[in-house]
Amino acid sequence: MLRGLRPYALVENVVTHAGWRRRGLGHAVLHAALAAARAEGCYKVMLATGSKEPGTLRFYETAGFAAGTKTFFEWRDLPPRHGA
């Protein structure tokens, strides 16, 4: 088994309200998530975003996450929507 069965963490879609951006809050949340993952013995933290915006991607990189290290695919078995 990989990495001695150690867990990993997943962070997805970090969003800060527009009026509160550029104050370090998003980075603080990410650093808290990294600290929690370390405390739980995670060997890595993956971050997923649906954004292609250069500023958003730069935000994640300045928080210490590396782009281009993995290719991420997703499949969802979503329940039917009510009224659809």
Secondary structure, DSSP 4 states (H G I P E B T S, - for coil): -GGGG---EEEE-----GGGTTSSHHHHHHHHHHHHHHHTT-S-EEEE-----HHHHHHHHHTTPPSSS--------PPPPTT-
